[in-house]
């Protein structure tokens, strides 16, 4: 990790710069694949599944029999853990439901808002080196709670043509019955455009590599909406003398092991604590099965000593981390001052991995500074809100003249006339 001691504020942007990879040809390459999928449908899906996943599939749809059979391939302890996580995720997202509240803005003018589900949603679940069955729960459960009528799930097949059993079991627990063996750009294209096998969706959710991210952003321009811009995973940990250095190191490594493009940041007011954390990182790194990934990510990561508490808060808000862990003594006080973060973890016994799996909060979060303007996935992502208004004769008399004046000022005569005709009719009564 690169270390900085009380750096000048003017240097923060450079210090906190996310890892940058050459993607100059990425959009062009992804765009050409999407265009082919849009034109050729299943034929293109088969071509790119063979090319990228190394498997030839005649049928992308996973049968209910296959989903049921997967249950027998999952360890009983893992099944129990998935059920516990699903219960907590369901409880937390159920609490986000809102009722209808009617407001009388003027006498005789009643307005209200109603949340209705997005009818068709597609969920993308990465496979590859770390099949994210937990993401199935994070996306499928709120989609079901919201009442989305049609939910499909796409996830890449392995070399044997099969999907990781834990992903299928999590889908079953979440109540998802339509699963397709599709990964990468081809999955995003299929859900965005629709093919002979895969129905077109209205909104696409889910994380992925740079190709998936590019595909989501490209299709969102014209064909379908997406959950949020997303990129490599990241965490910022705030520590002081009250913190446990072993815990801090473990939290940093838990994000670093996602991949070489992940970024971890530690901010502390103590060089002594920083040295202890770095020693713990070196010790724990030796025992990680994905230590190679973590080691590469650590090269893109930074340790910052800031003795000024106000500056620490300002740095956090400027960086806008996906995950923020406050394990310093004054964590509750600091938490109140946080404006930009995807999800915040408080105290020494709240590891980020709890939120990744089982506490109940959603782990699909904005990265790359998007926490400045985006929320993590929640129930609102799966609904759209329609406004309603009902105006009686008294109400139109109250606001009608103002509408006439404003419409005339904008030279929109028909707008004015729509009110004037009604007011004249009411004068005759």
C-alpha positions as CSV (number, residue, x, y, z in Angstrom):
1,X,0.0,0.0,0.0
2,X,1.2,3.5,-0.7
3,X,1.4,5.6,2.5
4,X,0.8,9.3,2.9
5,X,1.3,11.3,6.1
6,X,-1.0,14.3,6.5
7,X,-1.1,15.0,2.8
8,X,-2.2,18.4,1.5
9,X,-5.8,18.6,0.5
10,X,-4.8,19.6,-3.1
11,X,-3.1,16.2,-3.4
12,X,-6.2,14.2,-2.3
13,X,-7.7,13.7,-5.8
14,X,-4.4,12.2,-7.1
15,X,-4.0,10.0,-4.0
16,X,-7.5,8.7,-4.1
17,X,-7.6,8.1,-7.8
18,X,-9.2,4.8,-8.6
19,X,-7.3,2.2,-10.6
20,X,-7.5,3.0,-14.3
21,X,-7.4,0.4,-17.1
22,X,-7.2,1.0,-20.8
23,X,-10.7,0.7,-22.1
24,X,-10.3,2.7,-25.3
25,X,-11.5,-0.2,-27.5
26,X,-14.0,-1.6,-24.9
27,X,-17.2,0.2,-26.0
28,X,-16.5,-0.5,-29.6
29,X,-16.0,-4.2,-29.1
30,X,-18.9,-4.5,-26.7
31,X,-21.1,-2.5,-29.0
32,X,-20.4,-4.7,-32.0
33,X,-21.3,-7.8,-29.9
34,X,-24.6,-6.2,-28.8
35,X,-25.5,-5.2,-32.4
36,X,-25.0,-8.8,-33.5
37,X,-27.2,-10.1,-30.6
38,X,-29.9,-7.6,-31.5
39,X,-29.9,-8.7,-35.1
40,X,-29.3,-12.5,-34.8
41,X,-30.8,-13.4,-31.4
42,X,-30.1,-16.9,-30.2
43,X,-27.6,-17.6,-33.0
44,X,-25.4,-14.8,-31.7
45,X,-25.9,-16.0,-28.1
46,X,-24.7,-19.4,-29.0
47,X,-21.7,-18.0,-30.8
48,X,-20.5,-15.9,-28.0
49,X,-21.2,-18.4,-25.3
50,X,-19.0,-20.8,-27.1
51,X,-16.3,-18.2,-27.7
52,X,-16.3,-16.7,-24.2
53,X,-17.5,-19.5,-21.9
54,X,-16.1,-22.4,-23.9
55,X,-19.3,-24.3,-24.0
56,X,-21.9,-25.1,-26.7
57,X,-25.5,-24.9,-25.5
58,X,-28.6,-25.9,-27.5
59,X,-30.9,-24.5,-24.9
60,X,-30.1,-21.6,-22.5
61,X,-33.1,-22.1,-20.2
62,X,-32.4,-24.0,-17.0
63,X,-35.2,-26.4,-16.2
64,X,-37.1,-26.6,-12.9
65,X,-35.8,-30.1,-12.6
66,X,-32.2,-28.8,-12.8
67,X,-33.0,-26.2,-10.2
68,X,-34.5,-28.8,-7.9
69,X,-31.6,-31.1,-8.4
70,X,-29.1,-28.4,-7.4
71,X,-30.4,-28.4,-3.9
72,X,-28.9,-31.9,-3.3
73,X,-25.5,-30.6,-4.4
74,X,-25.3,-27.8,-1.8
75,X,-23.8,-28.4,1.6
76,X,-26.4,-28.4,4.4
77,X,-24.6,-25.8,6.3
78,X,-24.5,-23.5,3.3
79,X,-28.2,-24.0,2.7
80,X,-28.9,-23.1,6.3
81,X,-26.8,-20.0,5.9
82,X,-28.5,-19.0,2.7
83,X,-31.9,-19.4,4.4
84,X,-30.8,-17.2,7.3
85,X,-29.5,-14.5,5.0
86,X,-32.7,-14.6,2.9
87,X,-34.8,-14.1,6.0
88,X,-32.8,-11.0,7.1
89,X,-32.7,-9.6,3.6
90,X,-36.4,-10.1,3.2
91,X,-37.2,-8.5,6.6
92,X,-35.0,-5.4,5.9
93,X,-36.4,-4.8,2.4
94,X,-40.0,-5.4,3.6
95,X,-39.5,-2.5,6.0
96,X,-38.9,-0.2,3.0
97,X,-42.5,-0.4,1.8
98,X,-44.4,2.9,1.8
99,X,-48.1,3.5,1.8
100,X,-50.2,6.0,-0.2
101,X,-50.5,9.5,1.4
102,X,-53.0,11.9,-0.2
103,X,-52.3,15.6,0.2
104,X,-54.7,18.4,-0.4
105,X,-52.4,21.1,-1.8
106,X,-55.2,23.6,-2.1
107,X,-58.9,23.3,-1.2
108,X,-60.4,20.9,-3.8
109,X,-57.0,19.8,-5.2
110,X,-55.9,16.3,-4.1
111,X,-52.5,14.8,-5.1
112,X,-50.9,11.5,-4.3
113,X,-48.2,9.1,-5.4
114,X,-48.4,5.4,-5.8
115,X,-45.5,2.9,-6.1
116,X,-46.0,0.3,-8.8
117,X,-43.6,-2.5,-9.6
118,X,-41.4,-2.5,-12.7
119,X,-43.1,-5.3,-14.6
120,X,-40.1,-7.0,-16.1
121,X,-36.7,-7.2,-14.5
122,X,-33.6,-9.1,-15.5
123,X,-31.0,-10.0,-12.9
124,X,-27.4,-10.6,-13.8
125,X,-25.3,-12.8,-11.5
126,X,-21.5,-13.1,-12.1
127,X,-19.9,-16.5,-12.2
128,X,-16.3,-16.9,-13.1
129,X,-13.7,-17.1,-10.3
130,X,-16.3,-16.3,-7.6
131,X,-19.9,-17.3,-8.3
132,X,-21.9,-14.7,-6.4
133,X,-24.9,-16.7,-5.2
134,X,-25.4,-14.0,-2.5
135,X,-26.2,-11.5,-5.2
136,X,-29.1,-13.7,-6.2
137,X,-30.7,-13.0,-2.8
138,X,-29.8,-9.3,-2.8
139,X,-31.6,-8.7,-6.2
140,X,-34.3,-11.4,-6.4
141,X,-35.8,-10.9,-2.9
142,X,-36.6,-7.1,-3.2
143,X,-37.8,-7.8,-6.8
144,X,-40.3,-10.3,-5.4
145,X,-41.3,-8.0,-2.5
146,X,-41.9,-5.2,-5.0
147,X,-44.2,-7.4,-7.0
148,X,-42.4,-7.5,-10.3
149,X,-44.5,-9.7,-12.5
150,X,-41.7,-11.2,-14.6
151,X,-38.2,-11.8,-13.2
152,X,-35.5,-13.7,-15.0
153,X,-32.0,-14.5,-13.9
154,X,-28.9,-14.8,-16.2
155,X,-25.6,-16.3,-15.0
156,X,-22.7,-17.8,-17.0
157,X,-22.3,-21.6,-17.3
158,X,-19.2,-23.4,-16.3
159,X,-17.1,-25.4,-18.8
160,X,-19.4,-28.4,-18.2
161,X,-22.4,-26.3,-19.3
162,X,-23.8,-26.3,-15.8
163,X,-24.5,-23.4,-13.4
164,X,-23.0,-23.4,-9.9
165,X,-25.5,-25.2,-7.6
166,X,-25.4,-22.6,-4.9
167,X,-26.7,-20.0,-7.4
168,X,-29.6,-22.2,-8.4
169,X,-30.4,-23.0,-4.8
170,X,-30.4,-19.3,-3.9
171,X,-32.7,-18.7,-6.8
172,X,-35.1,-21.3,-5.6
173,X,-35.0,-19.8,-2.0
174,X,-35.8,-16.4,-3.5
175,X,-38.6,-17.7,-5.6
176,X,-37.0,-17.3,-9.0
177,X,-38.1,-20.0,-11.6
178,X,-36.7,-18.6,-14.9
179,X,-33.0,-19.0,-15.1
180,X,-30.8,-18.8,-18.2
181,X,-27.3,-20.1,-18.7
182,X,-25.9,-16.8,-20.1
183,X,-23.0,-14.7,-19.0
184,X,-21.2,-11.5,-20.0
185,X,-22.2,-9.2,-22.8
186,X,-24.5,-11.8,-24.3
187,X,-26.6,-12.0,-21.2
188,X,-27.0,-8.2,-21.1
189,X,-27.8,-8.0,-24.8
190,X,-30.4,-10.8,-24.5
191,X,-32.2,-9.1,-21.6
192,X,-32.1,-5.7,-23.3
193,X,-33.3,-6.7,-26.7
194,X,-35.0,-10.1,-26.3
195,X,-34.3,-13.1,-28.4
196,X,-36.1,-16.3,-29.4
197,X,-35.2,-17.8,-26.0
198,X,-34.9,-14.8,-23.6
199,X,-37.6,-12.2,-23.1
200,X,-36.9,-8.5,-23.3
201,X,-36.8,-6.9,-19.9
202,X,-37.6,-3.3,-18.8
203,X,-34.7,-3.0,-16.3
204,X,-31.4,-4.8,-15.7
205,X,-29.7,-5.3,-12.4
206,X,-26.5,-6.8,-11.2
207,X,-22.7,-6.4,-11.0
208,X,-20.1,-7.6,-13.5
209,X,-16.7,-7.2,-15.0
210,X,-15.8,-4.2,-17.3
211,X,-17.4,-5.9,-20.3
212,X,-20.7,-6.3,-18.4
213,X,-20.6,-2.8,-17.1
214,X,-19.9,-1.4,-20.6
215,X,-22.8,-3.5,-22.0
216,X,-25.2,-2.2,-19.3
217,X,-24.3,1.4,-20.0
218,X,-24.6,1.0,-23.7
219,X,-28.0,-0.6,-23.7
220,X,-29.2,1.9,-21.1
221,X,-28.9,4.7,-23.7
222,X,-31.7,3.5,-25.9
223,X,-33.3,0.2,-24.9
224,X,-33.6,-0.5,-21.2
225,X,-32.9,1.1,-17.8
226,X,-30.2,-0.2,-15.4
227,X,-29.7,-0.2,-11.6
228,X,-26.6,2.0,-11.5
229,X,-23.2,2.6,-13.0
230,X,-20.8,0.1,-11.3
231,X,-17.2,-0.7,-11.3
232,X,-14.6,-2.6,-9.2
233,X,-15.3,-3.1,-5.5
234,X,-13.8,-0.7,-2.9
235,X,-13.6,0.0,0.8
236,X,-12.4,2.8,3.1
237,X,-11.7,1.9,6.7
238,X,-11.3,4.6,9.4
239,X,-9.1,3.4,12.4
240,X,-7.6,4.8,15.5
241,X,-5.9,3.5,18.7
242,X,-9.3,2.0,19.7
243,X,-9.4,-0.2,16.6
244,X,-8.3,-3.8,16.4
245,X,-5.6,-4.0,13.7
246,X,-6.3,-7.6,12.9
247,X,-10.0,-6.7,12.2
248,X,-9.0,-3.7,10.0
249,X,-6.5,-5.8,8.0
250,X,-9.2,-8.5,7.5
251,X,-11.7,-5.9,6.2
252,X,-9.2,-4.5,3.8
253,X,-8.3,-7.9,2.5
254,X,-11.9,-8.9,2.1
255,X,-12.3,-6.3,-0.6
256,X,-8.8,-6.7,-2.1
257,X,-9.5,-10.4,-2.8
258,X,-12.3,-9.5,-5.2
259,X,-9.7,-8.7,-7.9
260,X,-6.7,-6.8,-9.1
261,X,-8.8,-3.8,-9.9
262,X,-10.3,-3.5,-6.4
263,X,-9.2,-0.6,-4.2
264,X,-8.8,-0.4,-0.4
265,X,-8.1,2.7,1.6
266,X,-7.3,3.0,5.3
267,X,-7.4,6.4,7.1
268,X,-6.0,6.6,10.6
269,X,-4.7,9.3,13.0
270,X,-1.9,7.1,14.2
271,X,1.3,5.9,12.4
272,X,1.7,3.3,15.1
273,X,-1.7,1.9,14.3
274,X,-0.9,1.9,10.6
275,X,2.2,-0.1,11.2
276,X,0.2,-2.7,13.1
277,X,-2.4,-2.9,10.4
278,X,0.3,-3.4,7.7
279,X,1.9,-6.2,9.8
280,X,-1.5,-7.9,10.1
281,X,-2.1,-7.6,6.3
282,X,1.2,-9.4,5.6
283,X,0.4,-12.1,8.1
284,X,-3.1,-12.8,6.9
285,X,-2.3,-12.5,3.2
286,X,-0.2,-15.7,3.4
287,X,-3.3,-17.7,4.3
288,X,-5.7,-16.5,1.6
289,X,-6.7,-18.7,-1.2
290,X,-7.2,-15.6,-3.4
291,X,-4.1,-14.0,-2.0
292,X,-2.7,-13.4,-5.5
293,X,-5.7,-11.2,-6.3
294,X,-5.5,-9.3,-3.0
295,X,-1.8,-8.7,-3.4
296,X,-2.3,-7.1,-6.8
297,X,-5.2,-4.9,-5.5
298,X,-3.0,-3.7,-2.6
299,X,-0.6,-2.2,-5.1
300,X,-3.5,0.1,-6.1
301,X,-4.4,0.9,-2.5
302,X,-3.5,3.6,-0.1
303,X,-2.9,4.2,3.6
304,X,-3.4,7.8,4.8
305,X,-2.5,9.3,8.2
306,X,-4.6,12.3,9.0
307,X,-4.4,13.7,12.5
308,X,-7.3,16.2,11.9
309,X,-10.7,14.6,12.4
310,X,-12.5,17.3,10.3
311,X,-10.2,16.6,7.4
312,X,-10.8,12.8,7.7
313,X,-14.5,13.4,7.3
314,X,-14.0,15.7,4.3
315,X,-11.7,13.1,2.7
316,X,-14.3,10.4,3.1
317,X,-17.0,12.5,1.6
318,X,-14.7,13.5,-1.3
319,X,-13.8,9.8,-2.0
320,X,-17.4,8.6,-1.6
321,X,-16.6,4.9,-1.0
322,X,-18.8,2.0,-1.9
323,X,-18.1,0.5,1.6
324,X,-17.2,2.7,4.6
325,X,-16.1,1.0,7.8
326,X,-15.9,3.3,10.9
327,X,-14.1,1.3,13.6
328,X,-12.7,4.3,15.5
329,X,-13.8,5.2,19.0
330,X,-16.1,8.1,17.9
331,X,-17.7,6.1,15.1
332,X,-21.3,7.2,15.8
333,X,-20.3,10.9,15.9
334,X,-18.4,10.5,12.6
335,X,-21.3,8.6,11.0
336,X,-23.6,11.6,11.4
337,X,-21.3,13.6,9.2
338,X,-21.1,11.2,6.3
339,X,-22.9,12.4,3.2
340,X,-21.3,10.2,0.5
341,X,-21.0,6.4,1.0
342,X,-22.8,3.4,-0.4
343,X,-23.1,1.5,2.9
344,X,-21.6,2.2,6.3
345,X,-20.4,-0.3,8.9
346,X,-20.1,0.9,12.5
347,X,-17.8,-0.4,15.3
348,X,-15.3,-3.1,15.7
349,X,-17.8,-6.0,15.3
350,X,-19.5,-4.9,12.1
351,X,-17.4,-6.3,9.3
352,X,-18.2,-5.4,5.7
353,X,-18.7,-9.1,4.9
354,X,-21.8,-9.1,7.2
355,X,-23.5,-6.7,4.8
356,X,-22.2,-8.7,1.8
357,X,-24.1,-11.8,3.1
358,X,-26.5,-11.9,6.0
359,X,-27.2,-8.7,8.0
360,X,-30.1,-7.8,5.7
361,X,-28.8,-4.7,3.9
362,X,-28.1,-4.8,0.2
363,X,-24.6,-5.3,-1.1
364,X,-25.3,-4.0,-4.6
365,X,-23.8,-0.6,-4.2
366,X,-22.5,2.4,-6.2
367,X,-18.7,2.4,-6.8
368,X,-16.2,4.7,-8.4
369,X,-17.5,7.8,-6.6
370,X,-21.1,7.3,-7.7
371,X,-22.2,7.2,-4.1
372,X,-22.2,11.0,-4.4
373,X,-25.4,10.7,-6.3
374,X,-26.6,7.1,-6.2
375,X,-28.1,4.9,-3.5
376,X,-27.4,1.2,-3.2
377,X,-30.1,-1.1,-4.5
378,X,-33.2,-1.0,-2.4
379,X,-36.9,-1.6,-2.8
380,X,-37.3,1.7,-4.7
381,X,-35.2,0.4,-7.5
382,X,-37.8,-2.2,-8.3
383,X,-40.8,0.2,-8.4
384,X,-41.7,3.4,-10.3
385,X,-43.8,6.0,-8.7
386,X,-46.9,7.4,-10.5
387,X,-48.5,10.6,-9.4
388,X,-52.2,11.1,-9.3
389,X,-54.4,14.2,-8.9
390,X,-58.1,14.9,-8.6
391,X,-59.4,18.4,-8.8
392,X,-63.1,19.3,-8.1
393,X,-64.8,22.5,-9.3
394,X,-63.7,24.4,-6.2
395,X,-60.1,23.3,-6.7
396,X,-60.1,24.5,-10.3
397,X,-61.5,27.9,-9.3
398,X,-58.7,28.1,-6.7
399,X,-55.7,27.3,-9.0
400,X,-57.1,27.9,-12.5
401,X,-56.4,31.6,-12.8
402,X,-52.7,31.0,-11.8
403,X,-52.5,28.3,-14.4
404,X,-53.9,30.6,-17.1
405,X,-51.4,33.4,-16.2
406,X,-48.4,31.0,-16.3
407,X,-49.5,29.3,-19.5
408,X,-50.0,32.7,-21.2
409,X,-46.6,33.8,-20.0
410,X,-45.0,30.8,-21.7
411,X,-47.1,31.4,-24.9
412,X,-48.8,28.1,-24.6
413,X,-52.4,29.1,-25.5
414,X,-53.8,25.6,-25.7
415,X,-52.7,25.0,-22.1
416,X,-54.4,28.2,-21.0
417,X,-57.5,27.3,-23.0
418,X,-57.9,23.9,-21.3
419,X,-58.4,25.7,-18.1
420,X,-60.3,28.7,-19.4
421,X,-63.0,26.6,-21.0
422,X,-63.7,24.8,-17.8
423,X,-63.8,28.0,-15.7
424,X,-66.3,29.5,-18.2
425,X,-68.4,26.4,-17.9
426,X,-68.4,26.6,-14.1
427,X,-69.5,30.3,-14.3
428,X,-72.7,29.2,-16.0
429,X,-73.8,27.1,-13.1
